[in-house]
Structure formats: structure tokens, C-alpha cells
Amino acid sequence: MKKITSLTLAALTAGLALGGCGLTKDDDDSSSDKGKSSDYKDIIENYFDTVDNGDIEKALKLMYPDDLAKMLEKFGDFDTNEEFQELMNKDIEVLEIKKENDFPDESITEFSDYLGKMKYPLDLMAEYGLKSMDDIQGMDEEKLKEMQDKYSEMEENFKSPYNIDDAYLVNVKYKVNDDEKNSEMLIYYVDGEGWKVDESMWKYINKSKKASSNSSASTLGKGYASALCDIENRDAADVSGTYIICSDSSKNVNVPDDLDIDKLDEYAENYFYKKDDFDYFVVIEDGCTVFSALNPKNKEGKVGTFPANSIPVKEDDHISTDSSDDKEYSLDELYDMAVELVK
């Protein structure tokens, strides 16, 4: 039941995380198909103009697909939540609105899937007549098992119910109670409903995927470090030098001639059995992994690095790392940086 409750918690608290929640002045603004040519400035201004209205139902409908908004309202108890109510009463003045980049198709798919996975546990709760998450704890064991099985089946055959075919990022400068702020917002178009505004959830999704990839890169780097110890101790291999080992062996750089890469990869797999699911490279200096980076072969994740959120740099005569300052680099870009340092 842990998966159901955790996803339900995420769904119910997502609305609380969206600062400056907007409400529509006109009921039709959030749900009608206004056409994809709608001016992004109008969308944002409508979002902020309605903050002081205080209508939770319209706020959720503006931020989420309509059916998900209804489920969140049903289970969210937003009317009594002080944190959410505080967000609904802001004196906001929009100062500047600038369109940034189109949202990549891959990211739109991720966002659509996340919305669908928010809704499903709420649908299950409604199907079984539950009124709150506390009711899950008191369920009959047979019904609980049935609910768990349905959730597992959904995970195996998941397809988002939401068709989001357009989305882009907008930077907004605004003043809240005389304090100037900047916010990057996602404007997304739900087929059959119209434009919606998301201020925080897409960032959470990106951070979660980045953290997961960084964790995999850490496991990869530490796995090769252990594998290097194994091949040095078991096979008396010379692991000295500075070199790069890649998932694509044709891109290996400066690897010692007497180092058995196939055996090293085999040892590394003992520590990271999923490594073949990734495109990756590791930078090695005298038997130690100093940097590693990877990207899922299906391209559905983010590029991860070890150390987390870093790039390879040269420090004196050694390879070191520095912060990437949250800049996103492709795996090829990071590889090219590493090659220049190793040559």
C-alpha cells in the first residue's frame, strides 16, 4: 500500500507547493478551448489577476486537467489548510512577462505521465469509497489486496489519460506585497480543455529525475572504482595512468594496453548490474574514478554525474571536478570536456 499512499500524498500536496495560485475571473477561461494562438501574456495575467478571489475549485481547475482538479479538491481539504489559504491572498502586480523556450516533447510526455499517475490513486480511493488517506489503514485485507493489485496492473500498463500537445516556459517578474520576485512557469495545453499554468510541479519532476540519474552515476563510478581494485588485486593488472572507459568501447581514451577491459567491465557489473541500460563514461586516474556520467539509453531520464551536478576540470596536473551551476550538459558535451583533459 506504500505506493498508493505515497502517490496520493504527492497528489494532495502538489497543490500546496504552487505559490501564487491563480483563479479565473471567467469560468470559461480555464477549461474552454481558446485556441493555441492564445497570448501567453493573457494566460499569465489571468493567473495572477484572480489570486484574491479565493475560489479553490477554480484555482485547481486552472492548474490541473479538470478531472484531476476535481479529485484533488475532493480529497485535498484545501479550505482548512492554512498554508494554502495564505497563498490565496496576495497583493500581486505583474511587472514583466517573457516567453522563454518551448518545452521539449520528451519533457511534455514526462509531465503528462506524472499528471496521470497523480490521478490514478485518487480514482482508486473514490472507487473503494474512501474519503481520506486515513481510511486506507482501516480497509478490509481482501479489499486492500484487490486495490494493491489494481495499482500494480496500472503501473505495468500505464498510459496517461492526458494529451498535452503544446507547452512552453515563461519567465515572470512580479511584485508581491512590495517584494519583487522572478518565477519560471510552465504553460501547457490540455487537449479538449485549453491552457493551464504550472509553477512548481515540472521543476519537481526535473529535480527528481536528475537526482535519480546522479544516484545511478554515483553507483557507476563507485562500481568501476571497486572493479579496478578487483582487477588489480586478482589479476595483478596495472591500472595506473589517466584514461576514459565508455559503454561504447570505440570511444575509450588512453586505456593501458595490458588492461583487460572486458574483464574490468565484468567486475563492474557485479557492483552495478544495470550499467548496460545506460550510455556512460568514467574518467580514471591511477586506479580511482574521478568523474562519471551517464544517460539512460531510452533517453527518458536526465544526464547524471558523479560527483553530482559537476563537470570535469583540470587542477594542477590532475583531473578534478567543479560545479556545473545547474547548467544542463549533454553526455556528449561532458565526454568532449573529459577527452580534452585526458589527452
KEKE-3310 file (N, C-alpha, C; in steps of 0.2 Angstrom, whole numbers, plus 5000, padded with zeros to 4 digits):
npx = (5004:5011:5015:5003:4999:5009:5010:4997:4999:5008:5000:4990:4998:5004:4997:4998:5011:5012:5015:5007:4994:4983:4966:4952:4944:4933:4923:4925:4938:4948:4945:4939:4942:4953:4960:4976:4983:4982:4987:5002:5004:4992:4987:4995:4993:4979:4981:4987:4979:4968:4971:4966:4953:4950:4943:4944:4941:4941:4954:4961:4957:4962:4975:4977:4972:4954:4947:4956:4958:4946:4946:4957:4952:4942:4948:4958:4956:4958:4951:4953:4966:4979:4991:4989:4978:4984:4992:4983:4980:4986:4994:4997:5007:5010:5025:5033:5033:5040:5042:5051:5058:5052:5044:5052:5047:5050:5050:5037:5030:5034:5029:5015:5013:5016:5005:4995:4998:4997:4983:4978:4979:4970:4958:4956:4954:4942:4934:4934:4927:4933:4937:4947:4965:4968:4958:4962:4971:4962:4956:4947:4957:4956:4950:4960:4971:4965:4965:4978:4983:4976:4983:4996:4994:4990:5002:5010:5004:5003:4996:4995:4981:4980:4981:4994:4999:5006:5017:5026:5039:5038:5045:5042:5041:5037:5028:5026:5017:5025:5038:5049:5049:5055:5049:5049:5037:5027:5017:5004:4995:4980:4972:4956:4953:4960:4972:4983:4992:5007:5017:5027:5027:5033:5046:5049:5048:5058:5069:5068:5071:5084:5090:5089:5096:5109:5111:5113:5124:5133:5133:5138:5151:5157:5156:5165:5177:5178:5179:5191:5200:5197:5202:5215:5220:5216:5220:5233:5234:5239:5234:5237:5239:5230:5214:5199:5185:5172:5154:5153:5165:5173:5175:5184:5198:5215:5217:5227:5237:5238:5228:5214:5199:5187:5186:5187:5175:5166:5168:5164:5151:5146:5144:5136:5123:5114:5121:5122:5110:5113:5120:5137:5152:5167:5180:5196:5209:5225:5219:5208:5191:5187:5178:5161:5149:5132:5118:5102:5098:5086:5083:5074:5077:5087:5104:5116:5128:5144:5155:5139:5130:5141:5156:5170:5186:5203:5215:5229:5240:5231:5215:5200:5185:5171:5158:5143:5134:5121:5119:5113:5121:5124:5127:5137:5143:5149:5158:5167:5173:5180:5188:5197:5204:5211:5219)
npy = (4994:5005:5012:5017:5026:5035:5041:5047:5056:5064:5069:5076:5086:5093:5104:5112:5116:5125:5141:5157:5154:5154:5160:5159:5173:5172:5158:5151:5153:5144:5131:5131:5128:5139:5140:5138:5149:5158:5172:5172:5181:5185:5173:5172:5184:5182:5172:5178:5189:5184:5179:5184:5180:5168:5156:5140:5129:5134:5138:5126:5120:5128:5125:5111:5097:5095:5084:5079:5090:5091:5079:5082:5092:5086:5077:5084:5094:5108:5120:5121:5122:5131:5135:5134:5143:5155:5157:5161:5174:5186:5202:5205:5211:5211:5213:5211:5200:5186:5176:5160:5146:5133:5119:5103:5089:5077:5080:5085:5073:5067:5075:5074:5060:5061:5068:5060:5049:5055:5056:5043:5035:5043:5040:5027:5028:5034:5024:5014:5020:5028:5041:5048:5048:5041:5032:5021:5014:5007:4998:4982:4967:4960:4968:4978:4971:4969:4982:4985:4976:4981:4993:4989:4983:4994:5001:4993:4994:5007:5022:5038:5048:5060:5071:5081:5093:5104:5115:5127:5138:5152:5167:5176:5192:5199:5208:5205:5210:5222:5216:5211:5198:5183:5171:5156:5149:5135:5134:5125:5115:5107:5094:5097:5105:5116:5130:5128:5132:5130:5131:5125:5111:5105:5108:5100:5087:5087:5089:5077:5067:5071:5069:5055:5051:5056:5048:5035:5038:5039:5026:5019:5025:5022:5008:5005:5009:5000:4989:4991:4990:4976:4970:4974:4967:4954:4950:4956:4967:4982:4997:5010:5027:5040:5039:5035:5026:5019:5015:5013:5005:5009:5022:5023:5031:5032:5020:5009:4997:4984:4982:4973:4976:4970:4961:4970:4977:4967:4964:4977:4976:4968:4976:4986:4981:4986:4993:4992:4997:5010:5024:5028:5035:5034:5043:5039:5040:5034:5022:5026:5032:5047:5055:5052:5049:5048:5042:5037:5024:5024:5037:5044:5049:5061:5067:5061:5064:5060:5067:5073:5084:5090:5095:5089:5095:5102:5102:5108:5096:5086:5077:5084:5090:5102:5113:5112:5122:5121:5121:5112:5099:5089:5072:5069:5082:5083:5072:5076:5087:5079:5072:5081:5085:5073:5070)
npz = (5000:5001:4990:4984:4994:4995:4982:4983:4993:4987:4976:4983:4990:4980:4975:4986:4985:4975:4973:4974:4968:4955:4950:4939:4932:4924:4922:4910:4906:4910:4906:4893:4875:4870:4859:4852:4849:4859:4868:4877:4887:4891:4897:4908:4915:4918:4927:4938:4941:4947:4960:4972:4973:4979:4977:4978:4970:4957:4956:4957:4945:4936:4936:4934:4924:4921:4927:4936:4944:4951:4958:4967:4974:4981:4989:4995:5005:5005:5010:5024:5025:5031:5026:5012:5011:5014:5003:4994:4996:4991:4987:4971:4958:4942:4933:4922:4908:4900:4886:4886:4882:4871:4878:4878:4868:4874:4888:4889:4888:4900:4909:4907:4910:4923:4928:4926:4934:4946:4947:4946:4959:4967:4960:4963:4977:4977:4970:4979:4989:4998:5009:5014:5016:5028:5029:5022:5030:5038:5030:5024:5023:5011:5002:5002:4997:4984:4979:4979:4969:4958:4957:4954:4942:4934:4934:4927:4914:4911:4904:4900:4903:4898:4885:4881:4870:4868:4875:4885:4892:4903:4909:4923:4930:4945:4958:4975:4988:4989:4987:4975:4964:4954:4943:4935:4924:4918:4904:4898:4886:4887:4878:4872:4883:4886:4890:4904:4919:4927:4941:4949:4949:4937:4939:4950:4945:4936:4945:4952:4943:4939:4951:4952:4941:4945:4956:4950:4942:4952:4958:4947:4945:4958:4957:4946:4952:4962:4954:4948:4959:4961:4949:4949:4961:4960:4947:4945:4937:4929:4934:4932:4927:4916:4910:4900:4901:4891:4888:4875:4868:4857:4860:4870:4879:4879:4887:4896:4887:4892:4900:4904:4897:4895:4905:4916:4914:4917:4930:4935:4933:4943:4953:4948:4941:4932:4922:4909:4904:4901:4892:4895:4903:4911:4920:4924:4935:4939:4945:4952:4951:4945:4939:4933:4921:4914:4904:4902:4890:4884:4884:4892:4904:4914:4911:4922:4934:4943:4954:4960:4949:4942:4933:4923:4926:4925:4937:4943:4939:4938:4936:4941:4948:4945:4950:4941:4941:4939:4926:4911:4904:4889:4887:4877:4877:4890:4889:4878:4885:4895:4887:4881:4893:4896:4886)
capx = (5000:5015:5015:4997:4998:5015:5007:4991:5001:5011:4995:4987:5002:5007:4993:5001:5018:5012:5014:5003:4989:4978:4960:4950:4938:4928:4923:4927:4945:4952:4943:4937:4947:4953:4965:4983:4986:4981:4993:5004:5004:4985:4987:4999:4989:4973:4983:4989:4973:4962:4973:4962:4946:4949:4939:4949:4939:4943:4961:4964:4955:4967:4982:4977:4966:4948:4945:4961:4957:4940:4948:4961:4948:4938:4952:4963:4954:4961:4948:4955:4974:4982:4997:4986:4974:4989:4995:4977:4978:4992:4993:5002:5007:5014:5029:5036:5032:5044:5042:5057:5059:5047:5045:5054:5042:5051:5048:5029:5027:5035:5024:5008:5013:5016:4998:4991:5000:4994:4976:4975:4977:4964:4952:4956:4951:4935:4931:4933:4923:4937:4936:4954:4970:4967:4953:4966:4973:4956:4952:4947:4963:4954:4949:4966:4975:4962:4967:4985:4983:4974:4988:5001:4992:4991:5010:5013:5001:5001:4996:4992:4974:4980:4985:4997:5002:5010:5019:5032:5041:5038:5048:5038:5044:5031:5029:5021:5017:5031:5044:5050:5051:5055:5046:5048:5031:5025:5011:5003:4989:4977:4968:4949:4951:4963:4978:4984:4998:5010:5023:5032:5027:5038:5053:5050:5049:5065:5074:5068:5074:5091:5093:5089:5102:5115:5112:5115:5131:5137:5134:5143:5158:5160:5157:5171:5182:5179:5181:5198:5203:5197:5207:5222:5222:5215:5224:5239:5234:5242:5228:5239:5238:5224:5211:5192:5182:5165:5150:5155:5172:5177:5177:5189:5204:5222:5217:5233:5237:5238:5222:5208:5193:5181:5186:5185:5168:5163:5169:5160:5144:5145:5143:5131:5121:5110:5125:5121:5104:5115:5126:5141:5159:5171:5187:5200:5216:5228:5215:5202:5186:5187:5172:5157:5142:5128:5111:5098:5098:5080:5083:5069:5080:5092:5111:5118:5135:5147:5150:5133:5130:5148:5159:5177:5191:5210:5218:5237:5242:5226:5208:5196:5178:5169:5150:5140:5130:5114:5118:5112:5125:5123:5133:5142:5147:5154:5163:5171:5177:5184:5194:5202:5208:5215:5224)
capy = (5000:5011:5016:5021:5032:5040:5045:5051:5061:5069:5072:5081:5091:5096:5110:5117:5119:5130:5148:5162:5150:5159:5158:5163:5178:5169:5151:5148:5154:5138:5125:5131:5128:5146:5140:5138:5155:5162:5176:5169:5186:5185:5167:5173:5189:5179:5168:5182:5193:5180:5176:5187:5178:5164:5150:5134:5125:5137:5138:5119:5119:5132:5122:5104:5095:5096:5079:5079:5096:5089:5074:5085:5096:5081:5074:5089:5098:5114:5125:5122:5122:5137:5136:5135:5149:5161:5158:5163:5181:5190:5208:5204:5216:5208:5218:5209:5193:5185:5169:5158:5141:5128:5113:5098:5084:5072:5083:5085:5066:5065:5079:5071:5054:5062:5070:5053:5045:5058:5055:5036:5033:5046:5037:5021:5029:5035:5018:5010:5023:5031:5048:5051:5043:5038:5026:5016:5010:5003:4993:4975:4965:4957:4974:4981:4967:4970:4988:4985:4973:4986:4998:4986:4982:5001:5003:4989:4995:5014:5026:5044:5050:5067:5073:5088:5093:5110:5118:5132:5141:5159:5170:5182:5196:5202:5211:5203:5214:5226:5212:5209:5191:5180:5164:5152:5145:5131:5135:5119:5114:5100:5094:5097:5109:5123:5131:5128:5135:5126:5135:5121:5103:5102:5108:5094:5081:5088:5088:5070:5063:5072:5066:5048:5050:5057:5042:5030:5039:5038:5019:5018:5027:5018:5002:5005:5010:4993:4984:4992:4986:4969:4968:4975:4963:4947:4949:4959:4972:4989:5001:5017:5031:5043:5036:5036:5020:5021:5010:5012:5004:5013:5029:5023:5035:5031:5014:5005:4991:4977:4982:4969:4980:4965:4958:4976:4978:4961:4966:4982:4974:4965:4982:4990:4977:4989:4998:4991:5001:5017:5026:5031:5035:5035:5045:5036:5042:5029:5017:5029:5035:5054:5058:5048:5052:5043:5044:5031:5023:5026:5044:5046:5052:5066:5066:5061:5064:5059:5069:5076:5091:5093:5094:5088:5101:5101:5106:5107:5090:5081:5078:5086:5092:5108:5113:5114:5128:5119:5121:5106:5097:5083:5067:5071:5088:5081:5067:5080:5090:5075:5070:5087:5085:5067:5070)
capz = (5000:5002:4983:4984:4999:4993:4977:4985:4996:4982:4973:4988:4992:4975:4975:4991:4983:4970:4976:4970:4964:4951:4949:4933:4933:4920:4922:4904:4905:4912:4903:4886:4870:4867:4853:4854:4847:4865:4870:4884:4892:4894:4902:4915:4919:4921:4933:4944:4942:4951:4966:4978:4973:4985:4975:4977:4964:4951:4957:4955:4938:4932:4937:4933:4920:4925:4931:4941:4949:4955:4963:4972:4978:4985:4994:4997:5011:5005:5013:5030:5026:5032:5021:5005:5011:5014:4996:4990:4997:4989:4983:4966:4952:4936:4930:4915:4906:4894:4884:4885:4877:4870:4882:4874:4868:4880:4894:4889:4890:4907:4913:4906:4914:4931:4930:4926:4940:4952:4947:4947:4966:4969:4957:4967:4983:4975:4968:4985:4994:5004:5010:5016:5016:5034:5028:5019:5035:5041:5025:5024:5020:5005:4998:5002:4992:4977:4977:4978:4963:4953:4956:4951:4935:4931:4933:4921:4908:4911:4898:4903:4900:4896:4879:4881:4864:4867:4882:4884:4898:4903:4915:4925:4936:4948:4965:4980:4994:4988:4986:4968:4963:4947:4943:4928:4924:4913:4901:4895:4883:4888:4873:4874:4889:4885:4893:4911:4922:4932:4943:4953:4948:4932:4942:4955:4941:4933:4950:4954:4938:4939:4957:4951:4937:4948:4960:4946:4940:4958:4958:4941:4947:4963:4954:4942:4957:4966:4949:4947:4964:4960:4943:4952:4966:4957:4941:4945:4932:4930:4932:4933:4921:4916:4904:4899:4898:4889:4886:4868:4868:4852:4862:4876:4878:4883:4891:4896:4883:4896:4905:4900:4898:4895:4912:4920:4914:4920:4938:4937:4933:4949:4958:4945:4936:4927:4919:4901:4902:4901:4889:4900:4903:4918:4920:4929:4936:4944:4948:4955:4947:4947:4936:4929:4918:4911:4902:4900:4883:4881:4884:4896:4910:4914:4912:4929:4935:4949:4959:4957:4946:4941:4926:4924:4925:4926:4943:4943:4934:4940:4934:4946:4946:4948:4950:4934:4942:4937:4919:4909:4898:4886:4889:4873:4879:4895:4886:4875:4890:4898:4882:4881:4899:4897:4880)
cpx = (5004:5015:5009:4997:5004:5013:5002:4994:5004:5005:4991:4991:5005:5003:4996:5007:5018:5010:5011:4998:4984:4971:4957:4944:4932:4928:4926:4934:4949:4951:4941:4943:4948:4958:4972:4987:4985:4988:4995:5004:4997:4984:4990:4995:4983:4975:4984:4983:4968:4965:4969:4955:4945:4945:4944:4947:4941:4951:4964:4962:4960:4974:4982:4971:4960:4946:4950:4960:4951:4942:4953:4957:4944:4942:4957:4962:4958:4958:4950:4963:4976:4987:4994:4982:4979:4991:4989:4976:4985:4991:4999:5001:5012:5018:5032:5035:5036:5044:5049:5057:5052:5049:5047:5048:5043:5049:5040:5027:5028:5030:5017:5008:5012:5009:4994:4992:4998:4986:4974:4974:4971:4957:4951:4952:4944:4931:4930:4929:4927:4937:4942:4959:4970:4962:4957:4968:4968:4953:4953:4953:4962:4954:4956:4971:4972:4965:4974:4986:4982:4979:4994:5000:4992:4998:5012:5010:4999:5001:4992:4986:4974:4984:4987:5001:5006:5011:5025:5033:5041:5041:5044:5041:5038:5033:5024:5022:5024:5038:5044:5052:5051:5053:5046:5042:5030:5018:5009:4996:4986:4972:4960:4947:4954:4970:4978:4991:5001:5017:5029:5032:5032:5045:5054:5051:5056:5070:5074:5072:5082:5094:5094:5095:5109:5117:5115:5122:5136:5138:5139:5150:5161:5160:5163:5177:5183:5181:5189:5202:5203:5202:5214:5224:5221:5219:5230:5239:5236:5236:5230:5238:5231:5220:5203:5190:5174:5161:5151:5162:5176:5179:5181:5195:5209:5222:5224:5232:5236:5232:5216:5202:5187:5180:5184:5178:5164:5163:5164:5153:5141:5142:5137:5128:5116:5114:5124:5114:5106:5120:5131:5148:5162:5178:5191:5207:5220:5224:5209:5198:5186:5181:5168:5151:5139:5121:5108:5098:5092:5078:5077:5071:5084:5099:5113:5126:5137:5154:5144:5133:5137:5150:5166:5181:5198:5212:5225:5238:5237:5219:5204:5189:5176:5161:5148:5135:5123:5113:5118:5117:5123:5129:5139:5147:5152:5159:5169:5176:5182:5190:5199:5207:5213:5220:5231)
cpy = (5006:5016:5020:5027:5037:5044:5049:5057:5067:5072:5078:5087:5095:5103:5115:5120:5124:5137:5152:5158:5155:5156:5162:5167:5175:5161:5147:5148:5148:5132:5125:5131:5135:5146:5141:5144:5160:5165:5173:5174:5186:5179:5169:5179:5187:5175:5172:5187:5190:5178:5178:5184:5173:5157:5144:5130:5127:5137:5131:5118:5123:5129:5115:5103:5094:5091:5078:5084:5094:5084:5077:5089:5091:5078:5078:5093:5105:5120:5126:5122:5129:5139:5138:5142:5155:5162:5161:5171:5185:5196:5207:5209:5213:5214:5217:5201:5192:5177:5166:5152:5136:5122:5107:5092:5078:5074:5084:5078:5065:5069:5076:5064:5056:5064:5064:5049:5048:5056:5048:5034:5036:5043:5030:5022:5031:5029:5014:5014:5026:5038:5052:5046:5038:5031:5020:5011:5005:4998:4986:4973:4963:4963:4978:4978:4968:4977:4988:4981:4977:4991:4995:4985:4989:5003:4999:4991:5003:5018:5032:5046:5057:5068:5080:5089:5100:5113:5122:5135:5148:5161:5176:5185:5199:5204:5208:5207:5218:5222:5209:5201:5189:5173:5162:5148:5141:5132:5129:5118:5107:5100:5093:5102:5116:5123:5131:5131:5131:5130:5131:5114:5101:5103:5102:5088:5081:5086:5080:5066:5065:5069:5058:5046:5051:5051:5036:5031:5038:5030:5016:5019:5023:5011:5000:5005:5003:4988:4985:4989:4979:4966:4969:4969:4955:4945:4952:4964:4978:4993:5009:5021:5035:5042:5037:5029:5021:5014:5008:5011:5008:5020:5029:5028:5033:5025:5010:4998:4985:4977:4978:4972:4975:4963:4964:4977:4973:4962:4971:4981:4970:4970:4986:4986:4980:4994:4998:4995:5008:5018:5030:5032:5037:5038:5043:5039:5038:5025:5019:5032:5042:5058:5052:5051:5047:5046:5038:5030:5024:5033:5048:5050:5058:5063:5066:5061:5062:5062:5073:5083:5094:5092:5093:5094:5098:5105:5104:5101:5085:5082:5079:5087:5099:5108:5115:5120:5127:5119:5113:5104:5090:5078:5068:5077:5086:5076:5071:5084:5086:5073:5075:5087:5079:5067:5073)
cpz = (5000:4995:4983:4988:4997:4987:4978:4988:4992:4978:4977:4990:4987:4974:4980:4989:4978:4972:4971:4965:4961:4950:4943:4935:4929:4920:4916:4902:4905:4908:4896:4881:4867:4861:4855:4852:4853:4867:4877:4889:4896:4899:4908:4919:4922:4927:4939:4946:4947:4958:4972:4978:4978:4983:4973:4971:4958:4950:4954:4947:4933:4931:4934:4928:4924:4930:4937:4947:4953:4960:4969:4976:4983:4990:4998:5004:5011:5009:5020:5031:5026:5027:5014:5005:5011:5007:4992:4991:4997:4985:4977:4960:4947:4933:4923:4914:4899:4892:4883:4880:4876:4875:4877:4874:4873:4886:4895:4891:4897:4911:4913:4910:4921:4933:4930:4932:4946:4952:4949:4954:4969:4966:4961:4973:4982:4974:4974:4991:5000:5004:5011:5016:5023:5033:5025:5024:5038:5036:5026:5020:5013:5000:4997:4996:4985:4975:4975:4971:4957:4952:4952:4943:4931:4930:4927:4914:4907:4905:4901:4900:4897:4890:4879:4875:4863:4874:4881:4891:4897:4909:4916:4931:4939:4955:4969:4986:4994:4987:4979:4968:4955:4948:4936:4929:4918:4910:4897:4892:4884:4882:4875:4880:4888:4889:4901:4913:4927:4934:4946:4951:4943:4935:4947:4951:4938:4939:4952:4949:4938:4945:4956:4946:4940:4953:4956:4943:4946:4959:4953:4943:4952:4961:4950:4947:4960:4961:4948:4953:4963:4955:4945:4956:4964:4951:4940:4939:4934:4928:4932:4926:4921:4910:4905:4897:4897:4888:4879:4868:4863:4854:4868:4874:4882:4888:4890:4891:4886:4901:4901:4902:4899:4903:4917:4920:4917:4928:4939:4937:4939:4954:4955:4939:4931:4922:4911:4899:4901:4895:4894:4898:4910:4916:4925:4929:4942:4948:4952:4950:4949:4944:4932:4927:4914:4909:4900:4893:4880:4881:4888:4902:4909:4914:4919:4929:4942:4949:4956:4955:4945:4934:4928:4922:4927:4932:4944:4937:4935:4937:4941:4944:4949:4947:4943:4935:4939:4929:4916:4903:4895:4888:4884:4874:4885:4893:4882:4880:4893:4893:4882:4887:4899:4891:4883)
residu = (MET:LYS:LYS:ILE:THR:SER:LEU:THR:LEU:ALA:ALA:LEU:THR:ALA:GLY:LEU:ALA:LEU:GLY:GLY:CYS:GLY:LEU:THR:LYS:ASP:ASP:ASP:ASP:SER:SER:SER:ASP:LYS:GLY:LYS:SER:SER:ASP:TYR:LYS:ASP:ILE:ILE:GLU:ASN:TYR:PHE:ASP:THR:VAL:ASP:ASN:GLY:ASP:ILE:GLU:LYS:ALA:LEU:LYS:LEU:MET:TYR:PRO:ASP:ASP:LEU:ALA:LYS:MET:LEU:GLU:LYS:PHE:GLY:ASP:PHE:ASP:THR:ASN:GLU:GLU:PHE:GLN:GLU:LEU:MET:ASN:LYS:ASP:ILE:GLU:VAL:LEU:GLU:ILE:LYS:LYS:GLU:ASN:ASP:PHE:PRO:ASP:GLU:SER:ILE:THR:GLU:PHE:SER:ASP:TYR:LEU:GLY:LYS:MET:LYS:TYR:PRO:LEU:ASP:LEU:MET:ALA:GLU:TYR:GLY:LEU:LYS:SER:MET:ASP:ASP:ILE:GLN:GLY:MET:ASP:GLU:GLU:LYS:LEU:LYS:GLU:MET:GLN:ASP:LYS:TYR:SER:GLU:MET:GLU:GLU:ASN:PHE:LYS:SER:PRO:TYR:ASN:ILE:ASP:ASP:ALA:TYR:LEU:VAL:ASN:VAL:LYS:TYR:LYS:VAL:ASN:ASP:ASP:GLU:LYS:ASN:SER:GLU:MET:LEU:ILE:TYR:TYR:VAL:ASP:GLY:GLU:GLY:TRP:LYS:VAL:ASP:GLU:SER:MET:TRP:LYS:TYR:ILE:ASN:LYS:SER:LYS:LYS:ALA:SER:SER:ASN:SER:SER:ALA:SER:THR:LEU:GLY:LYS:GLY:TYR:ALA:SER:ALA:LEU:CYS:ASP:ILE:GLU:ASN:ARG:ASP:ALA:ALA:ASP:VAL:SER:GLY:THR:TYR:ILE:ILE:CYS:SER:ASP:SER:SER:LYS:ASN:VAL:ASN:VAL:PRO:ASP:ASP:LEU:ASP:ILE:ASP:LYS:LEU:ASP:GLU:TYR:ALA:GLU:ASN:TYR:PHE:TYR:LYS:LYS:ASP:ASP:PHE:ASP:TYR:PHE:VAL:VAL:ILE:GLU:ASP:GLY:CYS:THR:VAL:PHE:SER:ALA:LEU:ASN:PRO:LYS:ASN:LYS:GLU:GLY:LYS:VAL:GLY:THR:PHE:PRO:ALA:ASN:SER:ILE:PRO:VAL:LYS:GLU:ASP:ASP:HIS:ILE:SER:THR:ASP:SER:SER:ASP:ASP:LYS:GLU:TYR:SER:LEU:ASP:GLU:LEU:TYR:ASP:MET:ALA:VAL:GLU:LEU:VAL:LYS)
# end
